[in-house]
Amino acid sequence: MPPIQAGRARGAGTPPPAAGTTRRPGTSSAPRSRRRPLALRAMKLVLLLGIWGGVALAGLVLVLAWDLPRPDAAQAATRRPSVTLLAANGSVLATQGDLFGEAVRLRDLPPALPAALLAVEDRRFRSHPGIDPVGILRATLANWRAGEVVQGGSTLTQQLAKNLFLTPERTLRRKGQEALLALWLERRFSKDQLLEIYLNRVYLGAGAFGVDAAARQYFGIPARRLGLWQAALLAGLPKAPSRLNPRASPDLAAARAAEVLEAMLETGAITRAEMDAALAAMRAQGVLRPALGAGWFADWVLDDLAERFPGNADLVLRATLDPRLQRVAEARLLALLEGPGARAGVTQGAVVAIDAATGAVRAMVGGRDYRASPFNRATQAQRQPGSAFKPFVFLAALERGHMPDDIVSDAPITLGGWSPGNGPRYLPRGDLTFEEALAGSVNTAAVRVLVRGTQGGPRAAIAAAERLGLHGRFPNDATLALGTGEVTLIELAAAYAAFTNGGRRVEPWGITGATAEGRALPAPHAAPRQAIAPEHAQMMRRMLEAAVARGTGRAAALPGRAGVGGKTGTTQDNRDAWFIGFAPVRGGVLVLGVWLGNDDARPMDDVRGGTLPARLFREVLEAAGG
C-alpha cells in the first residue's frame, strides 16, 4: 500500500498530471480564466464609450450647427451703405458707413502685407487644418501665467469664420461654431484663397473693411502700393482696430507696427536692415498722412444727405472744397489763436471761403479743433456782426437814389435817449461822403444814413440784407446800423458775394457731383439769381475797396493786388471781431469771411475787425497764392 502522505500531497480526487507536462511552482489555471472576462468587459466598455462619445459628439455638432448661417450667404451679409466725400482734387475728406475698397488679388499685393499678417496673427497658417492645437495650448499657458487673457488661440481661418458668419459675442458655443466653420472653410478653399478673402474682408478701423479701403483711408494710396512699414501697420490692426488705427491713436498705431516688424524679423520675412529702414521711414513720414480738419465742412455738407440722395447704395460725393486753401486757413487760424490771439484773450475763430460767382464753398474752418469741439462756428453760431452789417444800410440808401459821393455828417446824434459814439480813436471830420463814412466805419454817419437816407429806416436795411441771404434776428430800431442783429459767418460772407458778382445772390453749397455704384446722380444746387441792380453792386464794391485802401480794413490789403475790398466789424466790449472781404484769385473772385471771439462771449483785449481778423484775411490769401 502506498503511503498515505503521498496521496494527501496530491489531494484527493485530483488527477495526476498528464504525461509530458510540467507546472510552474505557484501557478494555476484559475487566473487565466478570470482574465478573459475582464478583457472582454474592458473591450465592451471602450466600445460603449466610443459609441456614446460619438453620439455625444454628433449631438454637440448638431447643437452647434443648428443655427449656423449658410456659408454661401456670406457675401450677402448686410452692411451700412458707405459715403465717401472727396475734395475738389479727388483726395478723401471723410467717410461714413462701411467702406470697402477694391477687391485685391494676393498676387497683386506687396509680399510684405501677407507676410506681416501671418507673422503676427497665425505663423502655422500654412500647416494647420483650420484649428491650431499648439496655438491653443500656448495661449492657454500664457493666459494662465498672466492671470488674464493676454493671448488668443484663434487661427486666421477662425477669425475669418467669425468675421464672415458670426457675431463678436464671447461664448463657448460661438467658439465651437467658429471651429466648425473654420474646418468647413479649410475644406472649401485653398490657403491662398482664404488669405485673400481675409485681406479683402477684415475690419481695420475707421469704417474700413479690407486692406485696400484701409490703405486709401489712412495713407491715400491703394493697397498694391503699400510700403513695408505701412503693410506692418495694417497687419497689426485686427488685434484692436478701433483703438489701434492711426486715426484714433497715431502713437499706438506706430507702436503696434513696430511689434509687427519685430515679428516679421523673427519669422525671417525681413532682415534687420529692412526693419530698421522701415522704422526710420515711419518716423520720418508719420503714420497718417496730414489730414484736413474738414470735419466741420463734412458735417455741414452731409447734414441732409438722406433727403438729397435717398436709397441704400454706396455713394461717392465730389465736394467743392479746395484742400490747399483749407490747409492754409486751418494753419493760419491756429497759429493766430496760439500766438497773438492767446495774448489778446481770443480762444476761438472761424473762417469760410466762398466762390463769389457761384456760392461754392472752397474752405471752412469752424473752430480751433474739430476733435475738441465739432460745433461749427462758421455755420451754427449766431453772433452780432457789428459794423460788418453797415454795407446793407448803405445799400438800402443807394437803392433809394443816393450815390457814394453824397454827403453825410459825422456829428453826434441822439435818438430817444440813445447816443451812438465813434470810439476814442476817431477824430471828427464834419461832413463825409458815403464812401468815406463806410470806409472809416463812422457810427454816427451810418445811423444818419439808416434813419434819413433809406426812406424806410431799419426795415429797408433788413429787406436789403434778406434779399442777399441774411436770415438772422434783427432789431427794428436805429441800433441796427451798428450791427446789433445776429447772423452766421457763412451767410454774411455769401451776402457780400453779390457786391462783387454783379448783384446776384448766391446760396452756399458744397457738392459738385455724386455717383452711386458707378451711376451718376444729379447734385443740384441753387443757381445765383439777381437780387440787387448791377449798378448798385458796382457802387458797393467801390466803397468796400475804399475801406481796404484807406479805411479800417487797411491791414487786409494785399500788396500788388488790386480789387481787394471788405468791411471790418467789432461788437460792444470787443466780444466779436469780423472781417468779410473779397479778392481776385485765379478763376474768379473769392469771398473770405473771418470771425474771432470766445464761445462764452468774454471780451477780448482790444481785438477789432481791423486788427487780427483783417490780418488773418491777408495771411490766408497770401499763403494760398491767389
MIROGU-732332 format. One record per residue (C-alpha): x, y, z. Coordinates in steps of 0.1 Angstrom, whole numbers, plus 5000, padded with zeros to 4 digits. Layout:
MIROGU-732332
XYZ/...
This chain:
MIROGU-732332
500050005000/501350344991/502050585019/499050795030/501151125029/501951094993/498251064984/497451365006/500051574989/498351554956/494951604971/492051364970/490351334936/493051534919/494051364887/497751324882/499451544857/499451434822/502451264809/504951504794/503551824812/505152034839/503652314860/505552614874/505652634911/503052874924/500952894892/497452764884/494952784856/492352984875/493653344869/493753294831/490053204831/489353524851/491453744828/489353664798/486153814812/488054124824/489554194789/486154134774/484554374798/487254634790/486654604753/482954634757/483454944779/485755104753/483255024726/480455164746/482255484755/483255524718/479655484707/478255714733/481155964728/480355954691/476656014699/477556304722/479956454696/477256424669/474756594693/477256864700/477856924664/474156924658/473557184685/476357404672/475357374636/471557414643/471557794637/474757844618/474458084589/474657944554/478257984542/477158064507/475358374520/478458534534/478858774506/475258894510/475759004546/474159334554/476259644560/475860014563/475960194529/479160394526/479560754518/482960884506/483461254504/486161364480/487761714479/487961904446/491261734438/489961384445/491561334479/489361174506/487861424530/485561204550/483860864550/480660734566/479260384569/481160074560/483860154535/485059884511/487959934487/488759734455/488859354458/492559284456/494258954445/497058814466/499458824436/498859204432/499759294468/503259364481/504659034496/505259224528/501559254536/500558884538/503958814554/503359074581/499858934588/500958574591/503958674613/501758844639/498458664636/499058294626/502558164619/501357804613/498657904589/500157704561/500257384581/497157364604/493757244592/491957544605/492357484642/495857504658/496157294690/499657414695/498457774694/495557704718/497957534743/500457824740/497658084745/496157894774/499557874792/500358234786/496958344799/497258114830/500658264838/499358624834/496158564853/494258734824/493658694787/496858824770/496858594740/494358434717/494458094702/492358154672/493758084638/493458324609/490858084595/488858104627/489058484626/487758474590/484858244600/483958484628/484158794605/482158634577/479458454596/479358514633/478758784659/481658904681/480058764713/482458574736/480758234744/481857874743/479057804718/480258074695/483857944697/482557594688/480657724658/483757924648/485857604649/483257414627/483157694602/486957714601/487157344593/484557394565/486457694551/489657494550/487957214530/486257464507/489157704499/492857684494/495257864518/495858144493/492158194487/491558204525/494258464529/492858664500/489358664514/490658764548/492659064534/489659184515/487159154544/488959214577/487859524596/490759764601/489160064619/487560394609/484860224589/487360054566/486859694556/489759524537/493359634532/492559844501/489960054519/492260094548/495260194527/493260464510/491760574543/494960614562/497660674535/495760794505/497160514483/495760174470/496959864488/499159744460/501360054466/501959994504/505460014517/506959784544/506059994574/502560064561/501959694555/503159624591/500759894604/497759744587/498659394597/498759504633/495259644633/493059324635/494059294672/492159614681/491159804650/489060074667/491860154693/495060094673/494160264639/496160584632/493060794630/492260704666/495760694680/498860754658/501160674687/499560334694/499460254657/503160324654/503960114684/501959824671/503559854637/506959824654/505759504671/504759354637/508159434622/509859254651/507658954645/508558964608/512258964617/511658664640/510058464612/512758564587/510358764565/512659064567/516159144577/517359364605/518459624579/514959624563/513259664597/515559954607/514860124574/511060074578/511160224613/513160524601/510660574572/507760554596/509260814619/510061044590/506761024572/504360984602/501860704604/499060914590/499061144560/498361504571/494661524575/492461824568/490361954597/487461944573/485161774598/483062094600/482762104562/481861734561/479261764588/477762064570/477661924535/476361574546/473761704570/470761644546/472261354528/469361114532/466961374517/469161464488/470261104480/467660854492/468460484490/470960234503/473660254475/477260334483/477860704475/480960884463/480461264465/482761524450/483061834471/483862194462/486462224490/490062324479/492462114501/495262364497/493162664507/491662464535/495062364550/496262724548/493162854565/493462594593/497162654598/496963034598/493963044622/495662804646/498863004645/497063324653/495063174682/498163024697/500263344692/498863704692/495263574698/496263394730/497963714743/494763914735/492363664751/491063514719/490263134722/488163064691/487763164655/486263064622/487063114585/484963054554/485863104517/483263114490/483463154453/481763484446/480363384413/478763054423/478563024461/480762714461/482462684495/486262644490/487262634526/485562614560/487162614595/484562604622/486862654652/490162584668/490062204669/487261984655/488061684677/487761904708/484662084696/482761984664/480462284669/480662484636/481162854644/481062924607/477562794601/475862754635/477063044657/474663344656/476763644666/476364024663/478164144631/478964494643/480064734616/480264434591/476464494587/476864864576/477164774539/473564674539/472565004554/474465194527/473064964500/469465054511/470365424507/471865364473/468665194462/466765504473/468765714449/471865814469/475365804455/478765714470/479766084468/476766214487/477466394519/476666284555/477666434588/479766264615/478466494642/476966344674/473366234672/470766134698/467665924692/465265864721/468065894747/470465684727/473665844715/476065634695/479765714696/482565684672/485165544696/488165704713/490365684682/488065874659/488866234650/485766434639/485866554604/482466704599/480966624565/481966304548/480966124516/479065804519/482165624507/484365784534/481865714561/481665344552/485465314547/486065474581/483165284598/481765604613/478965514636/477165844637/477165874599/475865524595/472965594619/472065914599/472165714566/469865454582/467265694596/467365964569/468865814537/467065484533/463465624533/462465314552/464765314582/465664974597/463064794576/464764894544/468164784555/466764454568/464964394535/468264454516/470164214538/467463944535/467463974497/471163884498/470563584521/470863704557/468163554579/469263644614/467363824641/467464204635/466264484658/463764724642/465565034655/468565254648/470965034666/470764804635/473265044618/475864934643/475164564637/473164464667/471364184649/472563824648/474063644617/476263344609/479663384592/478763184562/475563384554/477363714559/480163604535/477763484509/475763814511/478964004504/479463804472/476664004455/478864314458/481464154435/479463944411/477064204396/474364184423/473463814422/472563634454/474363304459/473563014482/476562844498/476862484486/479462204487/478761904464/479561924427/478761564417/477761224430/477960864419/476160564433/477860234425/479060374392/475960564382/476060944381/473461114402/472261474400/473661704426/471762024421/472262354439/470562684438/471662894409/472663264415/469863504409/469663874406/468964044439/470264394435/470864614405/474364574389/475064944392/474364934430/476564634433/479364814415/478965124438/479164894469/482264724455/483965064450/483065164486/484364844501/487564864481/488065214496/487665054531/490764844524/492665104506/492365394531/489865294558/489565054588/490464754566/493964864556/495564554573/493764334548/495464494518/497364254495/500564424482/500564444444/496964324441/494164554431/490464484436/490664384472/487764514493/485964434526/484564554558/485564534594/483164464623/483664494661/480964454687/480564614721/483464554745/485364374717/483264054721/483263974684/485764084657/485064034620/486464094586/484464004555/486364074523/486963974487/489963944464/490663844428/492163494426/492863254397/489563174382/487463454397/486863634429/486963474464/484963604494/486763524527/485063574560/486863574594/485363584629/487363584661/485963574697/485163344726/482363094729/481163254762/481263604747/484063704770/485564044759/488864034740/491764264747/491364544721/490764304692/488964484665/487964384630/490764594615/493464414636/493664034639/490763944616/491964174587/495464044592/494263684590/492363764558/495563884542/497763604555/495463334542/495263484507/498963544506/499763194517/497263044493/498963214464/495963394450/
